[in-house]
Amino acid sequence: MITRKQFLTAAAATYAAAATGSWSRADETAVSPPDVTVTVDPQHKGHTVSEALTGLSYETSQLANPEFFSPNNRDLISYFRLLSNNGVLRLGGNSVEFSDWTPESVPVPEIASPSQTSSHKHRRTAVTQQAVDNLAGFLSETGWSLIYGLNLGTGTTDDAADQAKYVVTAVGKKLSAFQIGNEPDLYSRNGLRASYWSFEDYFGEWTSFADAIQRETLGAPLAGPDIASRQDWITQFADAASDRVVMLTGHYYAEGPPSSPRTTCDALLQPSPKLDRFIAEESNAMRSSGLPYRMAESNSCFNGGKAGVSDTFASALWGANYMLQLAEAGQTGVDFHGGGSGNYTPIANSLSGGYMARPLFYGILLAQQFAGADLLKTTVRAPGLNVTAYASRSNREQLVALFNRDALAAHTFRVNTDTQQTNAKLWSLNAMEIDSQIGVTLAGSEISRDASWSPIATQIDTDAPGQFGVTLPAGSAALLFI
């Protein structure tokens, strides 16, 4: 019986061989015959992927340190720019409900970059004009836009309106929307409201805040309801507030809690009926309201993620596939929650250690290549196999993303396209193990501590125009540029 290490070594060798050739009728010796057939139909276009596909979400408590989101934080700016020139930064999370608008400067606390953990739920955060001014400079340097959370849980309409007015003045056109409150569907469980708290109660309070904010800001854009899981609240909110908001928002966490033995790398990579249900309900809300939908807070496992799962290569495969699944459903993008050195943060940092790209960062970077492109109908024939594929066309170039989410077996993909091309470039996304925390590469290159990255594309040649073959090792992905 071969060991897992021996299997992965052999699979990696198979992949290396496939990377220099391709499967076709004319040459069946290059790689194994395909067990996955991917057919791209350019005559049936899907949604256009939003330029704002990529997003990152941070706790509002991060603003307690005004030097974090600042034009002077050149290292963090480099990481944001590497991911996207049109990304979305969302500020909110549990800590927004314990934030206080304090225009004057206050001493900066020791904490440099909080993660979303229970220890931060009740720490009061002073948000100052200096923090907002620096945030505006950070957005200008990165090119990113902003979704900004306001305190509904313990705040007042006057403070929210005053804070919103200052944010609008400082940030200007970089503001995508204000969100009022964070996960209001959980207020009755987390002690912010009484047990009988309902959607009607929430929407009554939301309306009071929205009136004050839009009156003070002369109609600033709003979004919501930013729920944790109550999909019926999205539908009700869409019906009640479609003339008041510019987008619908909600949250999704694939696994959890971290203490559960069922929260594993293998579980993370399985198809998710829960996500399918969420997407279907969110699509219905989009159709009925005519509003776009954004997953404004999301990640692999709630309560800060799980060590050995959220910080591993499995999160990269999950994250990239997840982004393209949402894009295929017409959603505008996803904001991956993080901060500090938390288990699930895409960019990890500490006071003295600088920044580093976690495995999830690599998956986001792969999916980001689809931003702005038109999705194409893609049919995958692979009975019983845990594989997926997505295709798009932009500037006369086709992209095809292939995912082998099977942690134990390599699979050979035959990709059929309408192009007459006989060559393509390939980026591989891989690591030695599904649970690897280091050694992740995209296009043969790691991302350095200074956010530099030098992708190396592999040339794929075929004797049959438009037909390309790639063998993916267990638990890996590839991106074809045709």
C-alpha positions in Angstrom: 0.0 0.0 0.0 1.5 3.4 -1.0 1.6 6.2 1.5 0.0 9.6 1.0 3.4 11.2 0.6 4.3 8.6 -2.2 1.0 9.2 -3.9 1.4 13.0 -3.9 4.9 12.7 -5.2 3.8 10.5 -8.0 0.8 12.8 -8.8 3.2 15.8 -8.9 5.3 14.0 -11.4 2.3 13.3 -13.5 1.4 16.9 -13.4 4.9 18.0 -14.4 4.6 15.7 -17.5 1.2 17.1 -18.4 2.4 20.6 -18.1 4.7 20.2 -21.1 2.2 18.4 -23.3 -1.5 17.8 -23.8 -4.0 15.1 -24.5 -5.5 15.0 -28.0 -6.7 12.5 -30.5 -3.4 12.9 -32.3 -1.2 12.2 -29.3 -2.6 10.0 -26.6 0.8 9.3 -25.0 1.3 12.8 -23.4 -0.9 12.1 -20.4 -3.5 9.6 -19.3 -6.8 9.6 -21.1 -9.2 12.1 -19.5 -11.7 11.2 -16.8 -13.0 14.8 -16.8 -14.4 16.5 -19.9 -14.9 20.2 -19.9 -16.8 21.8 -22.8 -16.9 25.6 -23.2 -19.8 27.0 -25.2 -19.0 30.6 -26.3 -22.5 31.0 -27.8 -24.1 31.0 -24.3 -22.7 33.9 -22.2 -23.4 34.1 -18.5 -22.9 37.0 -16.2 -20.1 39.5 -16.6 -17.8 39.2 -13.6 -17.7 42.4 -11.5 -14.5 44.4 -11.5 -15.0 44.5 -7.8 -15.0 40.7 -7.4 -12.3 40.7 -4.8 -12.9 42.1 -1.3 -11.4 42.0 2.2 -13.3 42.5 5.4 -11.9 43.8 8.7 -13.3 44.5 12.1 -14.2 48.2 12.8 -11.9 47.9 15.8 -9.0 48.0 13.4 -9.6 51.7 13.1 -8.4 52.1 16.7 -5.0 52.1 15.2 -5.1 55.0 12.6 -1.8 54.0 11.1 -3.0 50.6 9.9 -5.3 51.8 7.0 -3.1 54.7 6.2 -1.3 55.9 3.0 1.9 55.4 5.0 1.4 51.7 5.3 3.2 50.9 2.1 3.6 47.2 2.7 -0.1 46.6 3.2 -0.9 48.8 0.2 1.3 46.5 -1.9 -0.7 43.4 -0.9 -4.0 45.1 -1.7 -2.7 46.2 -5.1 -1.4 42.7 -5.9 -4.9 41.3 -5.3 -6.8 44.0 -7.3 -6.9 47.6 -8.5 -10.7 47.7 -8.0 -11.3 45.7 -4.8 -13.7 46.4 -1.9 -12.6 47.0 1.7 -15.4 46.3 4.1 -15.2 47.5 7.7 -17.7 46.1 10.2 -17.9 42.8 12.1 -19.0 42.2 15.7 -16.9 45.2 16.9 -18.9 47.7 14.9 -21.6 47.4 17.5 -19.2 48.5 20.2 -17.6 51.4 18.3 -17.9 55.0 19.4 -17.6 58.0 17.0 -15.0 60.2 18.8 -13.9 62.9 16.4 -11.0 64.1 18.5 -7.8 62.1 18.6 -7.3 59.5 21.4 -4.2 57.4 22.4 -3.6 54.5 20.1 -4.1 51.2 22.0 -1.6 48.4 21.9 -3.6 46.2 19.6 -2.4 46.6 16.1 -4.7 44.4 14.0 -7.6 42.6 15.7 -9.1 39.4 14.5 -12.7 38.5 14.8 -12.8 36.6 18.1 -15.0 36.6 21.1 -12.5 38.6 23.0 -13.2 41.6 20.8 -17.0 41.6 21.0 -17.3 44.0 23.9 -14.1 46.1 23.7 -15.1 49.7 23.0 -13.4 51.2 19.9 -12.9 54.9 19.5 -13.2 55.9 15.8 -11.6 59.3 15.2 -11.4 61.8 12.4 -7.7 60.9 12.0 -8.6 57.2 11.4 -11.1 58.2 8.8 -8.7 60.6 7.1 -6.0 58.0 7.0 -8.5 55.4 5.7 -9.3 57.8 2.8 -5.7 58.1 1.9 -5.3 54.3 2.0 -8.2 53.9 -0.4 -6.7 56.5 -2.7 -3.4 54.6 -2.8 -4.9 51.2 -3.4 -7.8 52.1 -5.8 -10.2 50.2 -3.6 -13.7 51.3 -2.6 -15.3 51.1 0.8 -18.3 49.5 2.5 -18.4 51.2 6.0 -20.3 49.8 8.9 -22.2 51.9 11.4 -23.2 51.0 15.0 -26.8 50.0 15.3 -26.4 47.6 18.2 -25.4 50.2 20.9 -25.2 53.4 18.9 -27.5 56.4 18.3 -28.9 57.9 15.2 -27.2 61.2 15.9 -23.7 59.7 16.2 -24.3 57.5 13.1 -25.4 60.4 11.1 -22.5 62.6 12.2 -20.0 59.8 11.5 -21.5 59.1 8.1 -21.3 62.8 7.2 -17.6 62.9 8.0 -16.9 59.6 6.1 -18.7 60.9 3.0 -16.6 64.1 3.1 -13.3 62.3 3.6 -13.8 59.3 1.3 -15.9 60.8 -1.4 -16.5 58.6 -4.5 -14.6 55.7 -2.9 -17.7 55.0 -0.7 -19.7 52.1 -2.1 -22.2 52.1 0.8 -22.9 52.3 4.5 -24.1 49.3 6.3 -26.2 49.8 9.5 -25.4 47.2 12.0 -23.7 43.8 11.7 -25.7 40.5 11.7 -28.9 41.9 13.1 -30.6 38.5 12.8 -28.4 37.4 15.8 -29.1 40.4 18.1 -31.6 38.3 20.2 -28.9 35.7 20.7 -25.9 37.9 21.5 -27.6 40.1 24.0 -28.1 43.2 21.9 -31.9 42.9 21.8 -34.7 41.0 23.6 -35.6 37.5 22.7 -38.6 38.6 20.8 -36.5 40.7 18.3 -38.0 40.3 14.8 -37.4 41.6 11.3 -40.1 44.2 11.8 -38.3 45.4 15.0 -35.0 45.5 13.1 -36.4 47.3 10.1 -38.1 49.9 12.2 -34.7 50.8 13.9 -32.9 50.6 10.6 -35.3 53.0 9.0 -34.7 55.6 11.8 -31.0 55.3 11.3 -31.3 55.4 7.5 -33.4 58.5 7.6 -30.9 60.4 9.8 -27.9 59.3 7.8 -29.4 60.2 4.4 -30.7 63.5 5.7 -27.3 64.5 7.1 -25.3 63.2 4.0 -27.8 64.3 1.3 -28.6 60.7 0.3 -25.5 58.6 0.9 -25.7 55.1 -0.5 -26.9 52.3 1.9 -26.7 48.5 1.8 -28.1 45.7 4.0 -29.3 43.8 5.8 -25.8 42.2 6.4 -27.3 39.2 8.0 -25.5 36.1 9.4 -27.8 33.4 8.1 -31.5 34.3 8.0 -32.0 34.3 4.3 -35.7 35.2 4.8 -34.5 38.6 6.2 -32.8 39.3 2.9 -36.0 38.8 1.0 -38.0 40.9 3.5 -35.4 43.6 3.4 -35.3 43.6 -0.4 -39.1 44.1 -0.5 -39.1 46.8 2.1 -36.0 48.8 1.3 -35.4 48.4 -2.5 -35.9 52.1 -3.0 -33.4 53.0 -0.2 -30.4 50.8 -0.8 -27.9 50.3 -3.6 -27.1 46.6 -2.8 -28.1 43.6 -0.7 -25.5 42.1 1.6 -25.1 39.0 3.8 -22.6 36.7 5.3 -21.5 33.1 4.7 -19.1 30.8 6.6 -18.5 27.4 5.1 -17.7 25.5 8.3 -17.8 25.9 12.1 -17.5 26.0 14.9 -13.7 25.6 15.1 -14.1 23.1 18.0 -16.2 20.7 15.8 -14.3 17.6 14.7 -16.4 17.8 11.5 -14.6 21.0 10.5 -11.8 19.5 8.4 -10.0 20.2 5.2 -11.9 17.4 3.4 -15.2 18.8 4.6 -14.3 22.3 3.4 -13.6 21.0 -0.2 -16.9 19.0 -0.5 -19.8 20.5 -2.5 -22.1 22.4 -0.1 -25.9 22.1 -0.2 -26.0 25.0 2.3 -24.2 27.3 -0.1 -26.4 26.1 -3.0 -29.4 27.0 -0.9 -28.0 30.4 0.1 -27.2 31.3 -3.6 -30.6 30.3 -4.8 -32.4 32.4 -2.2 -30.0 35.4 -2.8 -30.6 35.0 -6.5 -34.4 35.2 -5.9 -33.9 38.4 -3.9 -31.8 39.9 -6.7 -34.4 39.1 -9.3 -37.4 40.4 -7.3 -35.7 43.7 -6.2 -33.4 44.4 -9.2 -30.5 45.0 -6.7 -27.1 43.4 -6.8 -25.9 41.1 -4.0 -22.5 41.0 -2.3 -21.2 38.5 0.2 -19.9 41.3 2.5 -18.3 38.9 5.1 -17.2 35.4 4.5 -14.6 32.8 5.2 -13.9 29.1 5.7 -15.0 28.8 9.3 -16.7 31.2 11.7 -15.3 32.4 15.1 -11.9 33.3 13.6 -11.3 30.1 11.6 -9.8 26.8 12.6 -6.1 26.2 12.8 -5.1 23.3 10.4 -8.0 24.1 8.1 -8.5 27.8 7.6 -4.8 28.5 7.3 -4.0 25.7 4.9 -3.9 25.1 1.2 -7.4 23.7 1.4 -8.6 27.3 1.9 -7.0 28.4 -1.3 -8.8 25.8 -3.4 -12.1 26.5 -1.5 -11.7 30.3 -1.8 -11.0 30.4 -5.5 -13.8 28.0 -6.4 -16.2 29.8 -4.1 -15.5 33.2 -5.7 -16.2 31.9 -9.1 -19.3 30.0 -8.0 -20.7 33.3 -6.6 -19.7 35.2 -9.8 -21.5 32.5 -11.9 -24.6 33.2 -9.9 -24.3 36.9 -10.7 -23.1 38.2 -7.3 -20.8 41.1 -7.4 -18.1 39.7 -5.1 -17.0 38.5 -1.7 -15.2 40.2 1.2 -13.1 37.7 3.0 -12.9 38.5 6.7 -9.6 38.7 8.5 -7.1 40.7 10.4 -4.1 40.2 12.6 -2.7 36.7 12.6 -6.1 35.1 12.8 -6.4 31.6 11.4 -8.5 32.6 8.4 -7.0 36.0 7.5 -5.8 36.2 3.8 -3.0 38.7 4.9 -1.4 37.9 8.2 0.5 40.5 10.2 1.9 41.3 13.6 3.5 44.3 15.3 7.0 43.1 14.5 6.7 40.5 11.9 5.4 42.5 8.9 2.9 40.9 6.5 2.6 37.6 4.7 0.2 36.0 2.3 -1.7 33.1 3.7 -2.8 30.2 1.4 -6.2 31.8 0.9 -4.6 34.8 -0.7 -3.3 32.6 -3.5 -6.8 31.4 -4.2 -8.3 34.9 -4.3 -5.5 35.9 -6.7 -6.4 33.1 -9.1 -10.1 33.9 -9.1 -9.4 37.6 -9.5 -8.1 36.9 -13.1 -11.8 36.6 -14.1 -12.7 40.1 -13.0 -14.4 42.1 -15.8 -14.7 39.0 -18.1 -17.8 37.5 -19.6 -18.5 34.0 -18.2 -19.2 31.3 -20.7 -21.4 28.3 -20.3 -19.2 25.5 -19.1 -20.3 21.8 -19.0 -18.3 19.4 -16.9 -18.7 15.6 -17.4 -17.2 13.8 -14.5 -19.7 11.5 -12.9 -19.1 11.1 -9.1 -15.9 13.2 -9.1 -15.3 16.3 -6.9 -14.2 18.6 -9.7 -15.4 21.9 -11.1 -14.5 24.3 -14.0 -15.3 27.8 -15.0 -14.6 29.7 -18.3 -14.7 33.3 -19.5 -13.7 35.5 -22.4 -12.1 38.9 -22.1 -10.2 40.8 -24.8 -10.4 37.8 -27.1 -8.7 35.6 -24.6 -10.4 32.6 -23.0 -9.7 31.7 -19.3 -10.5 28.2 -18.0 -10.2 27.5 -14.3 -10.0 23.8 -13.4 -10.4 22.5 -9.8 -9.5 19.0 -8.6 -11.0 19.1 -5.1 -10.4 15.4 -4.6 -7.8 15.2 -1.9 -6.8 11.6 -2.8 -6.7 11.2 -6.6 -5.2 12.9 -9.6 -7.6 13.6 -12.5 -7.0 14.4 -16.2 -9.1 17.1 -17.7 -9.8 17.4 -21.4 -10.9 21.0 -22.2 -12.8 21.6 -25.4 -13.1 25.2 -26.6 -14.2 26.9 -29.9 -10.8 28.4 -30.4 -8.4 27.4 -33.2 -5.5 27.9 -30.9 -3.0 25.1 -30.6 -1.2 26.5 -27.6 -2.1 28.0 -24.2 -0.4 29.2 -21.0 -1.1 27.5 -17.7 -0.8 28.7 -14.1 -0.9 25.9 -11.5 -2.1 26.4 -7.9 -0.6 23.7 -5.7 1.2 22.7 -2.5 2.7 19.5 -1.2 -0.3 18.7 1.0 -3.9 19.8 1.3 -3.1 20.8 4.8 0.1 22.6 3.9 0.4 26.0 5.6 3.5 27.0 3.7 5.0 26.3 0.3 1.9 27.3 -1.7 2.6 28.5 -5.2 0.6 30.1 -8.0 2.1 29.9 -11.4 5.2 28.4 -9.9 5.9 31.3 -7.6 5.4 32.2 -4.0 4.5 35.7 -2.8 7.3 37.3 -1.0 7.1 39.3 2.2 7.2 42.5 0.2 4.2 41.4 -1.9 6.3 40.8 -5.0 5.3 37.9 -7.1 6.7 36.6 -10.4 4.3 34.2 -12.2 5.9 31.7 -14.5 3.4 30.3 -17.1 3.9 26.8 -18.5 3.4 26.4 -22.3 0.7 23.9 -23.3 0.7 22.6 -26.9 -1.8 20.4 -28.8 -2.1 18.9 -32.2 -5.9 19.3 -32.1 -7.0 23.0 -32.2 -9.1 24.0 -29.2 -8.5 20.8 -27.3 -6.2 20.9 -24.3 -5.4 18.2 -21.7 -4.1 18.8 -18.2 -3.6 16.3 -15.4 -4.1 17.8 -11.9 -2.7 16.1 -8.9 -4.9 15.4 -5.9 -6.1 18.7 -4.4 -4.9 21.2 -6.9 -6.1 23.7 -9.5 -5.0 25.3 -12.8 -5.8 28.3 -14.9 -5.6 28.1 -18.7 -5.0 31.2 -20.8 -6.1 30.3 -24.3 
